[in-house]
Amino acid sequence: MKKIKICAKVNNSYFVVVSNSIKTSLYSNITMSNYSRIGVITDENVKQHWKSLINREIKPNFTITLEPGEKHKNIKTLQFLWSALVKERCDKSTLLLIMGGGVIGDMAALAASTYLRGIDFIHIPTTIISQVDSSMGGKTAINFSGGKNIIGLFSQPKLVIINSQFLSTLPERDFISGFAEIIKHGLIADKDYYHFCTLKHPLEFTKKEIAEIITGSCRIKTEILNKDLLQKNERKLVLFGHTIGQALESVSLESSTPLLHGEAIAIGMVAETFLSVKKYNLPHKNLTELEKKLVNCGLPTRTKLSGKQVEKKLILDKKIINGKIPWTLLKKIGNGVFNVFLQKKQIQNAIQYICS
């Protein structure tokens, strides 16, 4: 039998496993006889590259294929998914295997969690970002009314299976974009990891080093999740770079040149490190170093998007309490701090810094 590696356990509930065999991972961790039907939800890109693997390793009773891309992360696609599950006569004993990046993972998990008040699902993430971040922790969502991830809920998978071979067909831009979340993990929790992940361009790391990096990020993410699964406190640490970053992403999606999620987060981390310099006297050299490292990794640090439009999008931030956003900043590299409240002028200055 092919070996599987238990990478982490979330909330004493489900495992994150690393394996080159989906079948072995499933039968080693899930009682498959409990399920009458197995379905796969994926997108056109993943199906194109991995159809034979899906049929060989999973042998699903049905496959639901979605169009790829953030622009399809909406109520229309969610309705399509619900209708497809009804058409396939899915019942409470159906197991869904969700294969894709963060967009597919968020939407399909939301569909599974609301269909028949919830049916079991497993994440099989196929991108860097989904393998190191979005597949763990139970966040499900769609974009709505111009805001990112406005409609959603927490719903935990039964298992997360990480298979690095999926990364071999990932476009270079998407692969590089995923490193923003990896760098974020180092910035908020592990200085040494931060420096290791930024030693060279993402495409220059060996397969062994990429495996170490994925495992490192999973470790950091699950350690945080196990302190705070529902994002009441510590889990807010993983939102570093995301407050301004997701506002940037939302504005860019309305333009002719949309940013990838990781690209927006990279710029957001620059803005929120700038805020950390002003709020906590983080040495300015740390900001300069971060910008240099991001550029060396092929990630952006500035945008030509309108600062005013970005500021308007902050009104839709999901964390708002009594009209104020609790921010996540850095006290020092490797040490994040959450629930920080800022003045409007401070926020405007940070936006101006990355929009100049």
MARTI-386365 format. One record per residue (C-alpha): residue number from 1; x, y, z. Coordinates in steps of 0.001 Angstrom, whole numbers, padded with zeros to 6 digits. Example, Ala and Ser with C-alpha at 12.3 -4.5 7.8 and 13.67 -1.06 7.14 Angstrom:
BEGIN
+------+---------+---------+---------+
: voti :      px :      py :      pz :
+------+---------+---------+---------+
:    1 :  012300 : -004500 :  007800 :
:    2 :  013670 : -001060 :  007140 :
+------+---------+---------+---------+
This chain:
BEGIN
+------+---------+---------+---------+
: voti :      px :      py :      pz :
+------+---------+---------+---------+
:    1 :  000000 :  000000 :  000000 :
:    2 :  001254 :  003487 : -000847 :
:    3 :  002256 :  005527 :  002157 :
:    4 :  000338 :  008561 :  003299 :
:    5 :  001665 :  011254 :  005577 :
:    6 : -000537 :  012789 :  008243 :
:    7 :  000407 :  016433 :  007886 :
:    8 : -001903 :  017842 :  010564 :
:    9 : -005166 :  017369 :  012406 :
:   10 : -007764 :  020127 :  012593 :
:   11 : -009854 :  020623 :  015724 :
:   12 : -009301 :  016996 :  016742 :
:   13 : -011770 :  016264 :  013963 :
:   14 : -010240 :  015589 :  010544 :
:   15 : -006842 :  014945 :  009048 :
:   16 : -004866 :  016839 :  006455 :
:   17 : -002915 :  014132 :  004615 :
:   18 : -000204 :  014283 :  001987 :
:   19 : -000237 :  011416 : -000493 :
:   20 :  000269 :  010629 : -004172 :
:   21 : -002693 :  008272 : -004015 :
:   22 : -006206 :  009626 : -003551 :
:   23 : -007605 :  006101 : -003261 :
:   24 : -005219 :  005119 : -000461 :
:   25 : -005939 :  008356 :  001400 :
:   26 : -009684 :  007805 :  001168 :
:   27 : -009771 :  004195 :  002274 :
:   28 : -007232 :  004776 :  005065 :
:   29 : -009197 :  007607 :  006642 :
:   30 : -012847 :  007298 :  005600 :
:   31 : -015312 :  004422 :  005995 :
:   32 : -016318 :  004411 :  002355 :
:   33 : -018993 :  001751 :  002883 :
:   34 : -021037 :  004403 :  004710 :
:   35 : -021717 :  006147 :  001409 :
:   36 : -024128 :  005019 : -001284 :
:   37 : -022814 :  007394 : -003956 :
:   38 : -019625 :  009333 : -004587 :
:   39 : -019604 :  012509 : -006636 :
:   40 : -016820 :  014772 : -007826 :
:   41 : -017160 :  018536 : -008185 :
:   42 : -014393 :  020146 : -010182 :
:   43 : -013746 :  022723 : -012893 :
:   44 : -013016 :  022431 : -016607 :
:   45 : -009260 :  022969 : -016201 :
:   46 : -008795 :  020261 : -013561 :
:   47 : -011004 :  017817 : -015441 :
:   48 : -009077 :  018404 : -018672 :
:   49 : -005757 :  017501 : -017061 :
:   50 : -006845 :  014899 : -014515 :
:   51 : -009914 :  013107 : -015918 :
:   52 : -008109 :  009752 : -016164 :
:   53 : -006807 :  010046 : -012595 :
:   54 : -010300 :  010877 : -011321 :
:   55 : -011821 :  007872 : -013059 :
:   56 : -009006 :  005553 : -011963 :
:   57 : -008559 :  006641 : -008343 :
:   58 : -012101 :  007655 : -007407 :
:   59 : -014462 :  006001 : -009913 :
:   60 : -017236 :  008496 : -009140 :
:   61 : -020907 :  007857 : -009777 :
:   62 : -021130 :  011348 : -011237 :
:   63 : -019014 :  014411 : -011936 :
:   64 : -020207 :  018019 : -011854 :
:   65 : -017991 :  020382 : -013822 :
:   66 : -017923 :  024151 : -013291 :
:   67 : -016389 :  027007 : -015220 :
:   68 : -013126 :  028179 : -013620 :
:   69 : -012427 :  031668 : -012331 :
:   70 : -013382 :  034112 : -009583 :
:   71 : -016052 :  035726 : -011783 :
:   72 : -018124 :  032543 : -011486 :
:   73 : -018035 :  032517 : -007677 :
:   74 : -021616 :  033713 : -007350 :
:   75 : -025207 :  032788 : -006534 :
:   76 : -025855 :  031670 : -010125 :
:   77 : -023157 :  028988 : -009893 :
:   78 : -024373 :  027967 : -006441 :
:   79 : -027893 :  027498 : -007829 :
:   80 : -026450 :  025421 : -010658 :
:   81 : -024725 :  023196 : -008093 :
:   82 : -027893 :  022704 : -006042 :
:   83 : -029826 :  021809 : -009196 :
:   84 : -027127 :  019342 : -010249 :
:   85 : -027220 :  017628 : -006848 :
:   86 : -030996 :  017283 : -007120 :
:   87 : -030691 :  015959 : -010671 :
:   88 : -028197 :  013339 : -009493 :
:   89 : -030629 :  012341 : -006720 :
:   90 : -028048 :  012937 : -004034 :
:   91 : -029171 :  011969 : -000547 :
:   92 : -027668 :  012178 :  002947 :
:   93 : -025425 :  009197 :  002202 :
:   94 : -023730 :  010920 : -000736 :
:   95 : -020068 :  011892 : -000402 :
:   96 : -018733 :  014788 : -002474 :
:   97 : -015064 :  015049 : -003403 :
:   98 : -014214 :  018659 : -004237 :
:   99 : -011249 :  018964 : -006591 :
:  100 : -010001 :  022431 : -007451 :
:  101 : -008575 :  025652 : -006151 :
:  102 : -010009 :  028063 : -003624 :
:  103 : -012889 :  029229 : -005817 :
:  104 : -014214 :  025721 : -006462 :
:  105 : -013509 :  024702 : -002872 :
:  106 : -015439 :  027613 : -001361 :
:  107 : -018464 :  027264 : -003655 :
:  108 : -018775 :  023489 : -003712 :
:  109 : -018340 :  023252 :  000068 :
:  110 : -021093 :  025838 :  000513 :
:  111 : -023356 :  023839 : -001793 :
:  112 : -022614 :  020605 :  000104 :
:  113 : -023140 :  022297 :  003469 :
:  114 : -026551 :  023677 :  002564 :
:  115 : -027937 :  020831 :  000436 :
:  116 : -030252 :  018706 :  002613 :
:  117 : -028902 :  020780 :  005532 :
:  118 : -025480 :  019326 :  004872 :
:  119 : -023856 :  016306 :  003259 :
:  120 : -020282 :  015080 :  003730 :
:  121 : -017493 :  016437 :  001563 :
:  122 : -013741 :  016068 :  001176 :
:  123 : -011319 :  018657 : -000150 :
:  124 : -008726 :  017643 : -002732 :
:  125 : -007047 :  021010 : -003389 :
:  126 : -005214 :  021401 : -006697 :
:  127 : -003504 :  024811 : -006349 :
:  128 : -000799 :  026157 : -004050 :
:  129 : -003212 :  028534 : -002296 :
:  130 : -005832 :  025874 : -001678 :
:  131 : -003251 :  023314 : -000501 :
:  132 : -001613 :  025619 :  002045 :
:  133 : -004597 :  027693 :  003118 :
:  134 : -008164 :  027686 :  001837 :
:  135 : -008890 :  023930 :  002048 :
:  136 : -008321 :  023938 :  005825 :
:  137 : -010616 :  025525 :  008368 :
:  138 : -014103 :  025107 :  006943 :
:  139 : -014696 :  028471 :  005298 :
:  140 : -017280 :  028323 :  002514 :
:  141 : -018538 :  031289 :  000533 :
:  142 : -019587 :  033025 : -002658 :
:  143 : -019083 :  036639 : -003703 :
:  144 : -022179 :  038827 : -003586 :
:  145 : -023224 :  042391 : -004326 :
:  146 : -019717 :  043522 : -005222 :
:  147 : -018092 :  042064 : -002113 :
:  148 : -015791 :  039067 : -001785 :
:  149 : -017017 :  036037 :  000213 :
:  150 : -020048 :  037925 :  001547 :
:  151 : -022355 :  034872 :  001730 :
:  152 : -021049 :  031759 :  003459 :
:  153 : -020693 :  029705 :  006606 :
:  154 : -018243 :  027534 :  008515 :
:  155 : -018519 :  023872 :  007597 :
:  156 : -015698 :  021392 :  008120 :
:  157 : -014704 :  018717 :  005584 :
:  158 : -014301 :  015060 :  006507 :
:  159 : -010738 :  015025 :  005161 :
:  160 : -008228 :  017100 :  003188 :
:  161 : -006011 :  015246 :  000705 :
:  162 : -002946 :  017085 : -000602 :
:  163 : -001382 :  015652 : -003739 :
:  164 :  001539 :  017670 : -005077 :
:  165 :  001303 :  016210 : -008585 :
:  166 : -001644 :  018528 : -009267 :
:  167 :  000761 :  021461 : -009154 :
:  168 :  002543 :  020183 : -012280 :
:  169 : -000247 :  021524 : -014520 :
:  170 : -000739 :  024797 : -012651 :
:  171 :  000013 :  027883 : -014783 :
:  172 :  003181 :  029675 : -013660 :
:  173 :  001285 :  032838 : -012719 :
:  174 : -001044 :  030866 : -010438 :
:  175 :  001857 :  028962 : -008881 :
:  176 :  003713 :  032185 : -008082 :
:  177 :  000523 :  033827 : -006809 :
:  178 :  000089 :  031045 : -004266 :
:  179 :  003349 :  031958 : -002581 :
:  180 :  001731 :  035117 : -001177 :
:  181 : -000229 :  032995 :  001315 :
:  182 :  002908 :  031017 :  002141 :
:  183 :  004878 :  034199 :  002817 :
:  184 :  001992 :  035454 :  004931 :
:  185 :  002231 :  032407 :  007186 :
:  186 :  005874 :  033188 :  007874 :
:  187 :  005206 :  036855 :  008527 :
:  188 :  002540 :  036180 :  011148 :
:  189 :  004025 :  033151 :  012902 :
:  190 :  007518 :  031989 :  011915 :
:  191 :  010397 :  034285 :  010971 :
:  192 :  012694 :  031446 :  009887 :
:  193 :  009981 :  029970 :  007657 :
:  194 :  009441 :  033425 :  006114 :
:  195 :  013093 :  033690 :  005156 :
:  196 :  013232 :  030102 :  003860 :
:  197 :  010202 :  030566 :  001598 :
:  198 :  011649 :  033738 :  000105 :
:  199 :  015204 :  032482 : -000471 :
:  200 :  014557 :  032230 : -004201 :
:  201 :  011921 :  032509 : -006896 :
:  202 :  009040 :  030011 : -006377 :
:  203 :  009824 :  028220 : -009644 :
:  204 :  013407 :  027571 : -008476 :
:  205 :  012447 :  025425 : -005485 :
:  206 :  012868 :  021662 : -005882 :
:  207 :  009928 :  019292 : -005509 :
:  208 :  011284 :  018271 : -002111 :
:  209 :  011499 :  021901 : -000992 :
:  210 :  007964 :  022590 : -002232 :
:  211 :  006759 :  019615 : -000175 :
:  212 :  008526 :  021057 :  002889 :
:  213 :  006958 :  024456 :  002260 :
:  214 :  003440 :  023033 :  001880 :
:  215 :  003869 :  021010 :  005075 :
:  216 :  005207 :  024086 :  006890 :
:  217 :  002245 :  026222 :  005923 :
:  218 : -000213 :  023473 :  006852 :
:  219 :  001474 :  023249 :  010259 :
:  220 :  001180 :  026986 :  010888 :
:  221 : -002414 :  027177 :  009641 :
:  222 : -003637 :  024190 :  011673 :
:  223 : -001885 :  025366 :  014849 :
:  224 : -003856 :  028591 :  014562 :
:  225 : -007101 :  026783 :  013694 :
:  226 : -006777 :  024528 :  016717 :
:  227 : -006737 :  027595 :  018960 :
:  228 : -009677 :  029281 :  017264 :
:  229 : -011654 :  027398 :  014611 :
:  230 : -014431 :  029971 :  014104 :
:  231 : -012256 :  033086 :  013819 :
:  232 : -013203 :  034751 :  017079 :
:  233 : -009620 :  035624 :  017978 :
:  234 : -006348 :  033923 :  016921 :
:  235 : -007610 :  032825 :  013510 :
:  236 : -007769 :  036483 :  012530 :
:  237 : -003972 :  036274 :  012245 :
:  238 : -004315 :  034529 :  008872 :
:  239 : -006135 :  037609 :  007574 :
:  240 : -002931 :  039629 :  007478 :
:  241 : -002815 :  041346 :  004090 :
:  242 : -006417 :  040389 :  003394 :
:  243 : -008271 :  043505 :  004540 :
:  244 : -006803 :  045774 :  001893 :
:  245 : -005901 :  042798 : -000308 :
:  246 : -009470 :  041576 : -000735 :
:  247 : -010672 :  045126 : -001324 :
:  248 : -008056 :  045382 : -004089 :
:  249 : -009152 :  042049 : -005518 :
:  250 : -012814 :  043122 : -005594 :
:  251 : -011975 :  046374 : -007392 :
:  252 : -009733 :  044563 : -009867 :
:  253 : -012472 :  042056 : -010719 :
:  254 : -014519 :  044972 : -012000 :
:  255 : -011643 :  046047 : -014271 :
:  256 : -010194 :  044668 : -017497 :
:  257 : -007084 :  043409 : -015674 :
:  258 : -008191 :  041412 : -012617 :
:  259 : -005626 :  040413 : -010036 :
:  260 : -005221 :  036840 : -008904 :
:  261 : -006003 :  036353 : -005218 :
:  262 : -002373 :  035939 : -004190 :
:  263 : -001310 :  038979 : -006188 :
:  264 : -003882 :  041120 : -004376 :
:  265 : -002806 :  039678 : -001017 :
:  266 :  000855 :  040443 : -001782 :
:  267 :  000008 :  044114 : -002323 :
:  268 : -002247 :  044031 :  000736 :
:  269 :  000623 :  042716 :  002855 :
:  270 :  002769 :  045648 :  001747 :
:  271 :  000028 :  048092 :  002786 :
:  272 : -000548 :  046374 :  006124 :
:  273 :  003187 :  046145 :  006837 :
:  274 :  003268 :  049890 :  006165 :
:  275 :  000518 :  050237 :  008786 :
:  276 :  002578 :  048080 :  011165 :
:  277 :  005517 :  050454 :  010756 :
:  278 :  003298 :  053384 :  011696 :
:  279 :  001320 :  051653 :  014459 :
:  280 :  003921 :  049456 :  016172 :
:  281 :  007210 :  051018 :  015069 :
:  282 :  008069 :  047928 :  013060 :
:  283 :  011479 :  048789 :  011576 :
:  284 :  011055 :  050373 :  008146 :
:  285 :  013772 :  048047 :  006850 :
:  286 :  011309 :  045166 :  007365 :
:  287 :  008902 :  046820 :  004942 :
:  288 :  011675 :  047443 :  002428 :
:  289 :  012871 :  043856 :  002792 :
:  290 :  009345 :  042464 :  002290 :
:  291 :  008857 :  044490 : -000879 :
:  292 :  012191 :  043283 : -002245 :
:  293 :  011382 :  039667 : -001419 :
:  294 :  007948 :  039887 : -003059 :
:  295 :  009445 :  041367 : -006220 :
:  296 :  012116 :  038650 : -006271 :
:  297 :  009322 :  036082 : -006000 :
:  298 :  007543 :  037598 : -008990 :
:  299 :  004732 :  039124 : -006926 :
:  300 :  003440 :  042707 : -007211 :
:  301 :  003844 :  045350 : -004508 :
:  302 :  001924 :  048232 : -006122 :
:  303 : -001257 :  048755 : -008126 :
:  304 : -002659 :  051319 : -010551 :
:  305 : -006181 :  050761 : -009206 :
:  306 : -008027 :  053725 : -007734 :
:  307 : -007274 :  054218 : -004046 :
:  308 : -010716 :  055751 : -003540 :
:  309 : -012406 :  052678 : -005007 :
:  310 : -010330 :  050414 : -002781 :
:  311 : -011299 :  052463 :  000273 :
:  312 : -015000 :  052195 : -000656 :
:  313 : -014726 :  048398 : -000842 :
:  314 : -013575 :  048307 :  002798 :
:  315 : -017177 :  049077 :  003765 :
:  316 : -017987 :  045490 :  002706 :
:  317 : -015305 :  043947 :  004926 :
:  318 : -016776 :  040942 :  006769 :
:  319 : -014973 :  041691 :  010039 :
:  320 : -016596 :  045075 :  010661 :
:  321 : -017793 :  045626 :  014250 :
:  322 : -019804 :  048735 :  015050 :
:  323 : -018586 :  050350 :  011857 :
:  324 : -014899 :  049637 :  012532 :
:  325 : -012578 :  047040 :  011030 :
:  326 : -010378 :  044968 :  013377 :
:  327 : -007047 :  044742 :  011545 :
:  328 : -004272 :  042179 :  011698 :
:  329 : -000794 :  043743 :  011750 :
:  330 :  002782 :  042808 :  012644 :
:  331 :  004546 :  043655 :  015892 :
:  332 :  007628 :  042114 :  014377 :
:  333 :  008422 :  039617 :  011631 :
:  334 :  006988 :  036283 :  012749 :
:  335 :  004697 :  037860 :  015325 :
:  336 :  001265 :  038984 :  014188 :
:  337 : -001313 :  040803 :  016286 :
:  338 : -005075 :  040919 :  015704 :
:  339 : -008020 :  043138 :  016664 :
:  340 : -006126 :  046354 :  015943 :
:  341 : -008273 :  049437 :  015331 :
:  342 : -006993 :  052272 :  013173 :
:  343 : -007854 :  055841 :  012322 :
:  344 : -009298 :  056621 :  008890 :
:  345 : -006293 :  058736 :  007959 :
:  346 : -003896 :  055890 :  008752 :
:  347 : -005837 :  053583 :  006436 :
:  348 : -005936 :  056189 :  003677 :
:  349 : -002183 :  056688 :  003929 :
:  350 : -001587 :  052937 :  003572 :
:  351 : -003828 :  052738 :  000517 :
:  352 : -002086 :  055730 : -000984 :
:  353 :  001271 :  054017 : -000404 :
:  354 :  000387 :  051003 : -002583 :
:  355 : -001722 :  052911 : -005126 :
:  356 :  000917 :  055531 : -005874 :
+------+---------+---------+---------+
